[in-house]
Amino acid sequence: MIDAVNDYYLHDNANKNGAFVTSQRSDAMIHEAHAAMADFLGATSPHEIVFGPNLTTLTFNITPWLTLQEMGIGVKWVEVNRDDCTLNMSSLEAAINERTRVVAVGYASNAVGTIHDVKSIVDMAHAAGALAFIDAVQYAPHGPIDVSELDCDLLVCSAYKFYGPHIGALYGKTDLLERLRAYNVRPAGNLLPHKFELGTQNHEGIAGLLGALNSCNLHLGIFTS
């Protein structure tokens, strides 16, 4: 990862979409990083991967739920089984109904290491017509992820958890990302994934992420069928 960052600074450090060689090499590296992250997560296309400076920037953490509550929109919190620190699936099932729009869950707990049955939760969300959002920050360093098999609509993780730089990555189904409105400046356009990657990106960080994935042989698609 360090070598990849160093090499980018020495040989390719340039903004994207230029006619000059270093810009073209930067474009190629950024595309390869999107493809590598898609392989890592089992996504069907590099266009389903969005990079950001960190997960808080990409998702605003818990703030969206608090903001929605202030707007009068109902937010339900699921209970935890205190004896084994697992999600109470009965509490979750009771919280989901035909008015549910989004179900958000962590793949694993950063406090106690509990791994949740996210596939069942995704199925419950979809049965109610809701979107399924998975926070995989704590799980990504420890187990394989296949978003196609999970059928989740959105999933996020942080590269520094698996020896990468401080950069966040978001997976989203193509049709969903195309429908979602991006609040961006006009030059950004509306093509995926760039409509969500605002301004000049952290190219050296993206190069470092690619280096981390390559060094772990995760770029080879070993988690895809």
C-alpha positions in Angstrom: 0.0 0.0 0.0 2.8 2.4 0.9 4.7 1.5 -2.3 1.5 2.2 -4.4 1.0 5.6 -2.8 4.7 6.5 -3.2 4.7 5.3 -6.9 1.6 7.4 -7.6 3.2 10.5 -6.2 6.4 9.9 -8.1 5.0 9.0 -11.5 1.3 9.7 -12.0 0.2 12.6 -9.7 -2.3 14.4 -11.8 -6.0 15.3 -12.0 -8.2 13.1 -14.1 -9.8 13.5 -17.6 -6.7 15.2 -19.0 -5.1 14.7 -22.4 -1.6 14.2 -20.9 0.0 11.0 -20.0 0.0 11.3 -16.2 -3.7 12.1 -16.2 -4.4 9.1 -18.4 -2.5 6.9 -16.1 -4.4 8.3 -13.1 -7.7 7.6 -14.9 -6.6 4.0 -15.6 -5.6 3.5 -11.9 -8.9 4.9 -10.6 -10.8 2.6 -12.9 -8.7 -0.4 -11.8 -9.3 0.5 -8.2 -13.1 0.6 -8.7 -12.8 -2.8 -10.4 -10.7 -4.3 -7.6 -13.1 -3.1 -5.0 -16.0 -4.5 -7.0 -14.2 -7.9 -7.0 -13.6 -7.6 -3.3 -17.3 -7.1 -2.6 -18.7 -9.3 -5.3 -20.3 -6.4 -7.2 -21.2 -6.9 -10.8 -19.7 -3.6 -12.1 -17.0 -1.1 -11.1 -19.7 1.6 -11.6 -21.4 0.3 -8.4 -18.4 1.4 -6.3 -18.2 4.9 -4.9 -15.1 6.2 -3.1 -15.1 8.9 -0.5 -12.7 10.4 2.1 -14.2 8.2 4.8 -17.5 6.5 5.8 -18.8 9.4 7.9 -18.6 11.6 4.8 -20.3 9.0 2.6 -23.1 8.2 5.1 -23.2 10.9 7.7 -23.2 8.0 10.3 -26.2 8.2 12.6 -27.1 11.7 11.6 -29.6 10.9 8.8 -31.8 9.0 11.3 -31.8 11.8 13.8 -32.6 14.3 11.1 -35.5 12.2 9.8 -36.9 12.1 13.4 -36.7 15.9 13.6 -38.8 15.9 10.3 -41.4 13.7 11.9 -40.5 10.5 10.1 -40.6 7.4 12.2 -37.3 5.7 13.1 -37.4 2.3 15.0 -34.5 0.9 16.9 -34.0 -2.9 17.2 -33.3 -4.5 20.6 -30.2 -6.6 21.4 -30.1 -9.9 23.2 -28.0 -9.1 26.3 -27.0 -12.6 27.0 -25.0 -13.1 23.7 -25.0 -9.6 22.2 -26.9 -10.6 19.1 -29.6 -8.7 17.4 -33.1 -9.6 18.6 -34.6 -10.9 15.3 -38.1 -10.9 16.8 -37.7 -7.2 17.6 -36.4 -6.6 14.1 -39.3 -8.5 12.5 -41.8 -6.5 14.6 -40.2 -3.2 13.6 -40.6 -3.9 9.8 -44.0 -3.4 8.1 -45.4 -2.2 4.8 -44.5 1.4 5.7 -40.8 0.6 6.2 -38.6 2.3 3.6 -35.0 1.5 4.8 -33.5 -1.2 7.0 -30.0 -0.5 8.1 -27.8 -3.0 10.0 -24.2 -3.6 10.9 -22.6 -6.8 9.5 -20.6 -7.2 12.7 -20.2 -5.4 16.0 -17.0 -3.5 16.7 -17.5 -3.8 20.4 -18.1 -7.6 20.9 -17.5 -9.1 17.4 -21.0 -10.4 16.9 -21.7 -11.3 13.3 -25.3 -10.7 12.3 -27.4 -12.7 9.9 -27.5 -10.0 7.3 -28.9 -12.2 4.5 -32.0 -12.9 6.5 -32.3 -9.2 7.4 -32.0 -8.2 3.7 -34.7 -10.7 2.8 -37.0 -9.3 5.5 -36.4 -5.8 4.3 -37.2 -6.7 0.7 -40.3 -8.7 1.6 -41.6 -5.4 3.0 -40.6 -3.4 0.0 -37.8 -1.7 1.8 -34.1 -1.0 0.9 -31.4 -2.9 2.8 -28.3 -1.0 3.9 -25.3 -2.9 5.5 -22.5 -1.3 7.4 -19.6 -3.8 6.8 -16.8 -1.8 8.3 -16.0 -4.3 11.0 -16.7 -7.4 9.0 -14.8 -6.6 5.8 -11.3 -7.3 7.3 -12.4 -10.7 8.6 -14.7 -12.5 6.2 -15.7 -12.7 2.5 -18.5 -10.4 1.3 -20.6 -11.1 -1.7 -23.1 -8.3 -2.2 -24.7 -10.1 -5.2 -25.5 -13.1 -3.0 -26.6 -10.9 -0.1 -28.8 -8.9 -2.5 -28.3 -5.8 -0.3 -29.0 -2.5 -1.9 -26.1 -0.6 -0.3 -23.0 -1.6 1.7 -20.1 0.4 3.1 -16.7 -0.4 4.4 -13.4 1.4 5.3 -10.1 0.5 3.6 -7.9 1.2 6.6 -9.6 -1.8 8.3 -7.8 -4.1 5.9 -4.4 -2.4 5.7 -5.4 0.3 3.2 -5.4 4.1 3.5 -8.0 6.2 5.3 -10.6 6.1 2.5 -14.2 4.9 2.4 -16.0 2.8 -0.1 -19.7 2.4 -0.8 -21.4 -0.3 -2.9 -24.8 0.4 -4.4 -27.0 -1.4 -6.9 -26.7 0.3 -10.3 -30.4 1.0 -10.7 -30.6 2.5 -7.2 -27.5 4.7 -7.7 -28.9 5.9 -11.0 -32.2 6.9 -9.4 -30.7 8.7 -6.4 -30.1 12.4 -6.8 -26.5 13.6 -6.3 -26.0 17.1 -5.0 -23.0 18.0 -7.1 -21.6 20.7 -9.3 -22.5 20.7 -13.0 -19.1 19.5 -14.3 -19.5 16.3 -12.3 -22.3 15.1 -14.5 -24.6 12.3 -13.7 -22.7 9.2 -14.7 -21.8 6.5 -12.2 -19.9 6.4 -10.0 -18.5 9.9 -10.5 -21.7 11.8 -9.8 -21.2 10.9 -6.1 -17.4 11.4 -6.1 -17.4 15.1 -5.8 -14.4 17.3 -6.6 -10.8 16.2 -6.9 -10.6 12.8 -5.3 -7.8 11.5 -3.0 -6.0 9.8 -5.9 -3.0 8.7 -3.8 -5.4 7.1 -1.3 -7.2 5.3 -4.1 -3.8 4.1 -5.4 -3.1 2.9 -1.9 -6.4 1.0 -1.7 -5.6 -0.7 -5.0 -2.1 -1.6 -3.6 -3.7 -3.1 -0.5 -6.2 -5.2 -2.5 -3.5 -6.4 -4.9 -1.1 -7.3 -2.1 -3.7 -9.5 -0.5 -4.6 -11.1 -3.8 -8.2 -9.9 -3.3 -8.1 -8.3 -6.7 -8.3 -11.7 -8.3 -12.0 -12.1 -7.7 -11.6 -15.0 -5.2 -14.8 -13.9 -3.5 -16.8 -14.0 -6.7 -18.5 -17.0 -8.3 
